[in-house]
Amino acid sequence: MSDLTVDLSIPFPSEREADVAYQTLRVDAEPSRSGVKKTLTLESNTLKVNFAGSEARKIRVGLTSFFEALLLITETMKEFGPPEPKYDHY
C-alpha cells in the first residue's frame, strides 16, 4: 500500500504553537477509502508529517487538504496572537 511517501518537517516559532497545530490537525484522520495514511508527530517546536500511499494523485489530494488546514491554523494564530502557555492548575 505504501509505495510512495512524503515527509514534511514544519517548524513553528514556539513549542506551544507547534502543539496547538498538532492537536488541531491530529483529529482529522485520512478517510480509509482515500488509500493514504497520514502520521503526525511532534518534536519540540517542529511538526513532522508523513503521508504514505500507493497513488501519487491520492497523496497529492491529502497534502492539499493538509496544507489548507495548516494555513487556516497559522493564519488564525497570526490574527489572534500566539496561544497562551499551558499551566498546570493545582
ABEGO torsion letter per residue (X at the ends): XBABBBBBBBBBABAAAAAAAAAAAAABBBBAAAGBBBBBBBBEABBBBBBBBABAAAAAAAAAAAAAAAAAAAAAAAAAEBBBBBBBBX
